[in-house]
Amino acid sequence: MALIVAAWLAIGYRWKYAFAWLGLLGAASVAVALSKIAFIGWGIGVRDIDFTGFSGHALMSTAVLPVAIFVALLPARGAVRACGVAVGLLIGAGVGMSRVVLNAHSVSEVVAGCALGAVVALAFVRIAWRAEAGKLAPAPVAASLAAVVVALHGVPVPTQHWITEIALELSGHERPYVRAIWKVKRYTVPDRRTELRPQERAAA
C-alpha cells in the first residue's frame, strides 16, 4: 500500500511528495528494525515496561492507512481529509492493539509503534496538505489500494526471520535473545560449548 500511495503521489501530484512519503516511512522502518536487532542480538530493551522493540505492525498500520486515505481524499475539502486521517489513525491503532490480543507484542511496544506511525502520517499530511489538486479522482486511488489489500492478503513476508539473521550475524551469537527468559532475569545467550556434554566439551 505504501508503494501504491507513492506511485499515485508521483503520477497525480509531484515527485517531491512521493519522496517525502517514502523517506519518512523508510526512516521510521529503520528505527523499528534497529530496535528489534538490538534486542534479538544483544538483549537491549526495557524490562520494566516489557519493551523489546517497536511493533512493526503498529507502525505500518498507523502510518500507511491514514496517508492512504488522505491521498485518496486530496481533491476533497480540508474537513473531509482531516476526518479521513482521523479514521485511518483509529483503524491503525486497532490493528496495533490486535497484536497485544494475539500476544505478539506487549502494550508498550504497540503504543510506541502506533506513536511512531502517527508521527510519520501527520508529518506527511502537514507536508502535503496544500498540494495542488491533481488529475486523480478518489475512486481509482481507493480502488487500487483495495485491490492491493485483497491480492496480498495472507501473503507471508519473512521480515522477522531476516531481522533475526541480521541480528545474529552482527552480534556473533548463535541464538537470539528470547523475551520469556529475558523478562525474568539477566539473560546471557548460551554458547554452543556450554550445551555440550563434558566429553564433547573436552573434544571441542
C-alpha positions in Angstrom: 0.0 0.0 0.0 2.8 2.4 0.8 4.3 1.9 -2.6 1.0 2.4 -4.3 0.5 5.6 -2.4 3.9 6.8 -3.5 3.0 6.0 -7.1 -0.2 8.0 -7.0 1.6 10.9 -5.5 4.2 10.9 -8.3 1.6 10.4 -11.0 -1.1 12.8 -9.8 0.8 15.4 -7.8 4.6 15.9 -7.5 7.6 13.6 -7.1 8.7 15.5 -4.1 5.6 14.3 -2.2 6.4 10.7 -3.1 10.0 11.1 -2.0 8.9 12.8 1.3 6.4 9.9 2.0 8.9 7.2 1.3 11.7 9.0 3.2 9.5 9.4 6.3 8.3 5.8 6.3 11.7 4.5 5.5 13.3 6.3 8.4 10.7 5.0 10.8 11.1 1.5 9.4 14.8 1.6 10.0 14.2 2.7 13.6 11.9 -0.3 14.1 14.4 -2.7 12.6 17.3 -1.3 14.7 15.2 -1.7 17.9 14.5 -5.3 17.0 18.1 -6.0 16.1 19.3 -4.5 19.4 17.1 -6.9 21.4 17.5 -10.0 19.3 21.2 -9.6 19.1 22.2 -8.1 22.4 19.1 -8.2 24.6 18.7 -4.5 24.7 15.3 -3.5 25.9 13.3 -2.1 28.9 12.2 -4.9 31.3 10.1 -2.6 33.5 7.7 -2.0 30.6 8.3 -5.2 28.7 9.7 -3.4 25.7 11.8 -5.3 23.2 11.4 -3.0 20.2 8.8 -1.1 18.2 5.9 -3.1 16.8 6.3 -3.1 13.0 2.6 -3.9 12.5 1.6 -0.9 14.7 4.0 1.4 12.8 2.8 0.4 9.4 -0.9 0.4 10.2 -0.9 3.9 11.8 1.5 5.4 9.2 0.1 3.9 5.9 -3.6 3.8 6.5 -4.1 7.5 7.3 -1.9 8.6 4.5 -3.6 6.2 2.0 -7.0 7.7 2.9 -5.6 11.2 2.9 -4.2 10.8 -0.7 -7.4 9.3 -1.9 -9.3 12.3 -0.4 -6.8 15.0 -1.5 -9.3 16.6 -4.0 -11.8 16.9 -1.2 -12.3 19.7 1.3 -9.9 20.0 4.2 -12.5 18.9 6.8 -13.1 15.7 4.8 -9.4 15.0 4.5 -9.0 15.6 8.3 -11.7 13.1 9.1 -10.2 10.6 6.8 -6.8 10.9 8.5 -8.5 10.5 11.9 -10.3 7.4 10.8 -7.1 5.9 9.4 -5.3 6.5 12.7 -8.1 4.8 14.6 -8.1 1.8 12.3 -4.3 1.7 12.5 -4.4 1.8 16.3 -6.9 -1.1 16.2 -4.6 -3.2 14.1 -1.8 -2.4 16.5 -3.8 -3.5 19.6 -4.7 -6.7 17.8 -1.0 -7.6 18.3 -1.5 -7.4 22.0 -4.6 -9.6 21.9 -2.6 -12.2 19.9 0.3 -12.0 22.4 2.6 -11.0 19.5 3.7 -7.7 21.3 3.4 -6.0 24.6 1.3 -2.9 25.2 4.4 -0.7 25.4 5.7 -2.0 22.0 2.3 -1.4 20.3 1.9 2.1 21.9 5.5 3.0 20.8 4.8 1.7 17.3 1.5 3.5 17.0 3.0 6.7 18.2 5.9 6.5 15.7 3.4 5.7 12.9 1.2 8.6 13.8 4.2 10.9 13.7 5.1 9.7 10.2 1.5 10.1 9.0 0.9 13.5 10.5 4.3 14.8 9.3 3.5 13.8 5.8 -0.1 15.2 5.9 1.4 18.5 7.0 3.9 18.5 4.1 1.2 17.6 1.5 -1.8 19.4 3.0 -1.7 22.2 0.4 -0.8 20.0 -2.6 -2.4 21.3 -5.7 -5.3 19.1 -6.8 -4.1 16.7 -9.5 -5.8 14.8 -12.2 -6.8 12.0 -9.9 -10.2 11.3 -8.6 -10.7 9.4 -5.2 -12.3 6.4 -6.9 -9.3 5.0 -8.8 -6.9 5.6 -5.9 -9.2 3.8 -3.4 -9.9 1.0 -5.9 -6.2 0.4 -6.4 -5.4 0.4 -2.7 -8.3 -2.0 -2.1 -7.1 -4.3 -4.9 -3.6 -4.5 -3.3 -5.0 -5.4 0.1 -7.2 -8.1 -1.4 -4.4 -9.5 -3.7 -1.8 -9.6 -1.0 -3.9 -10.6 2.0 -2.4 -13.6 3.8 0.9 -13.5 1.7 3.7 -14.0 4.2 6.7 -11.8 4.2 9.5 -13.2 6.5 10.8 -9.9 7.8 11.2 -11.2 11.3 13.4 -14.0 10.0 15.5 -11.5 8.0 15.9 -9.3 11.1 16.9 -12.3 13.3 19.5 -13.4 10.7 21.0 -9.9 10.6 21.0 -9.6 14.4 22.8 -12.9 14.9 25.3 -12.1 12.2 26.1 -8.7 13.7 26.2 -9.8 17.3 28.1 -13.1 16.6 25.6 -15.0 18.8 24.3 -18.4 17.7 20.9 -17.9 19.3 18.6 -14.9 19.6 17.6 -13.4 22.9 14.2 -14.6 24.0 11.5 -12.5 25.7 10.3 -15.1 28.2 13.7 -15.6 29.7 14.9 -12.0 29.3 11.9 -10.8 31.3 12.7 -12.8 34.5 16.4 -12.5 34.8 19.6 -11.1 33.3 19.9 -13.4 30.4 23.1 -14.4 28.5 22.7 -16.2 25.2 24.1 -19.7 25.7 27.3 -20.5 23.9 27.3 -23.8 22.0 30.2 -25.1 24.1 28.1 -24.8 27.3 25.5 -27.0 25.9 27.9 -29.9 25.1 28.4 -32.9 27.3 31.7 -32.9 29.3 33.4 -35.3 26.9 32.2 -33.2 23.9 33.5 -30.0 25.6 36.9 -31.6 26.1 37.0 -32.6 22.4 35.9 -29.1 21.3 
